[in-house]
């Protein structure tokens, strides 16, 4: 599991290593904004994660072809 206290982020607060993302991290970020994640939030979060994973795999495949 990712150590939630030592995450590397850029100046905008985005994770430098996307593999650091996990469900507890989403909950921790929501708490930073004094918010609680609802079912609707999770639907959007899962949709975005699935698309990221899909496109990340395609990018990796293209990079492997170029190597």
C-alpha positions in Angstrom: 0.0 0.0 0.0 1.1 3.5 -0.7 2.5 5.5 2.2 0.1 8.5 2.2 2.4 10.7 4.1 5.3 10.7 1.6 3.6 11.2 -1.7 5.6 13.0 -4.3 3.6 15.8 -6.0 4.2 18.6 -8.5 3.7 22.3 -7.8 0.0 21.9 -8.7 -0.5 19.1 -6.2 -0.7 16.3 -8.8 0.9 12.9 -8.1 4.2 12.5 -9.8 3.7 8.7 -9.8 0.1 7.8 -10.8 0.6 4.3 -9.3 0.5 6.0 -5.9 -3.2 6.6 -6.3 -5.5 4.5 -4.1 -8.9 4.7 -2.5 -7.7 5.9 0.9 -5.8 8.7 -0.9 -9.1 9.8 -2.5 -10.7 9.9 0.9 -7.8 11.8 2.4 -7.9 14.4 -0.3 -11.7 14.8 0.2 -11.1 15.4 3.9 -8.6 18.1 3.1 -11.4 19.9 1.4 -13.8 19.2 4.3 -15.9 17.0 2.1 -17.1 13.4 2.2 -17.2 11.3 -1.0 -20.7 10.3 -2.1 -21.8 7.5 -4.4 -21.8 10.0 -7.2 -18.2 11.1 -6.5 -17.1 7.4 -6.6 -18.8 6.9 -10.0 -16.8 9.8 -11.4 -13.6 8.7 -9.7 -13.9 5.2 -11.1 -14.7 6.4 -14.6 -11.7 8.7 -14.6 -9.4 6.0 -13.3 -10.6 3.4 -15.8 -10.0 5.9 -18.7 -6.6 6.9 -17.3 -5.6 3.2 -17.0 -6.8 2.5 -20.6 -4.9 5.4 -22.1 -1.8 4.9 -20.0 -1.6 1.3 -21.4 -2.0 2.6 -25.0 0.8 5.2 -24.4 3.1 2.5 -23.0 2.4 0.3 -26.0 3.2 3.1 -28.4 6.4 3.9 -26.5 7.5 0.2 -26.7 6.9 0.2 -30.5 9.2 3.3 -30.8 12.0 1.6 -28.8 
